[in-house]
């Protein structure tokens, strides 16, 4: 499974400790992340892959890891479609 990372053209800021706002500098668009999206973004910024993010989400919110992984993968796909994250090349480590 490929890993993702935030694109350098995306700036994030935390609001109320559990929400984030992302600004895509090139597209000049703002995105609001709820508590779950905020946590996924934090873990992604730490260099964690989808499996590690899902494991953390499952542990923190007492949800089945398989369900968390489906949600994380779906969310990462959405972020990718908006140009907020990029795939990490197979030969590069984070």
C-alpha positions in Angstrom: 0.0 0.0 0.0 1.4 3.4 -0.9 1.8 6.1 1.7 0.6 9.7 1.4 1.9 12.9 2.8 0.5 16.5 2.9 1.5 18.5 -0.1 3.9 21.4 0.5 1.3 23.8 -1.0 -1.1 23.0 1.9 -1.0 24.9 5.1 -3.0 23.7 8.1 -4.0 25.3 11.4 -5.8 23.9 14.4 -9.1 25.3 15.7 -10.6 24.5 19.1 -8.1 21.7 19.7 -9.9 19.1 17.6 -10.7 20.7 14.2 -8.5 22.0 11.4 -8.6 24.3 8.5 -6.5 23.6 5.5 -5.5 26.2 2.9 -4.5 25.0 -0.5 -2.2 27.8 -1.6 -2.3 27.1 -5.3 -6.0 26.6 -5.5 -6.7 29.3 -3.0 -9.3 27.1 -1.3 -10.1 26.4 2.4 -11.1 23.0 3.7 -12.5 22.4 7.2 -11.7 19.1 9.0 -13.9 17.7 11.8 -12.4 15.9 14.8 -11.7 12.7 12.9 -10.3 14.4 9.8 -8.1 16.6 12.1 -6.7 13.5 13.8 -6.0 11.7 10.5 -4.3 14.9 9.2 -2.1 15.1 12.4 -1.0 11.5 12.0 -0.4 11.9 8.3 1.8 14.9 9.0 3.8 12.7 11.3 4.6 10.4 8.4 2.3 7.5 9.4 0.8 5.3 6.6 -2.9 4.4 6.3 -2.6 1.3 8.4 -0.8 3.1 11.3 -3.4 5.9 11.2 -6.2 3.4 11.3 -4.7 1.5 14.2 -4.4 4.8 16.1 -8.0 5.9 15.3 -9.3 2.4 16.3 -7.5 2.6 19.6 -8.5 6.2 20.4 -12.1 5.8 19.5 -12.7 2.2 20.3 -13.8 1.3 16.8 -12.9 -1.8 14.8 -9.6 -1.4 13.0 -11.0 -2.7 9.7 -13.8 0.0 9.8 -11.2 2.7 10.7 -9.0 1.6 7.8 -11.8 1.8 5.3 -12.6 5.3 6.6 -8.9 6.4 6.5 -8.4 5.1 2.9 -11.6 6.8 1.7 -10.6 10.1 3.4 -7.0 9.9 1.9 -8.5 9.4 -1.5 -10.7 12.4 -1.1 -7.7 14.5 0.1 -5.8 13.3 -3.0 -8.6 14.2 -5.3 -8.6 17.8 -3.9 -4.8 18.0 -4.3 -4.1 18.2 -0.5 -2.0 15.1 -0.3 0.4 13.3 -2.6 1.5 9.7 -2.9 5.0 9.0 -1.5 7.1 7.3 -4.2 7.8 3.7 -3.4 11.6 4.3 -3.3 11.3 7.2 -0.9 10.9 7.0 2.9 9.0 9.5 5.0 
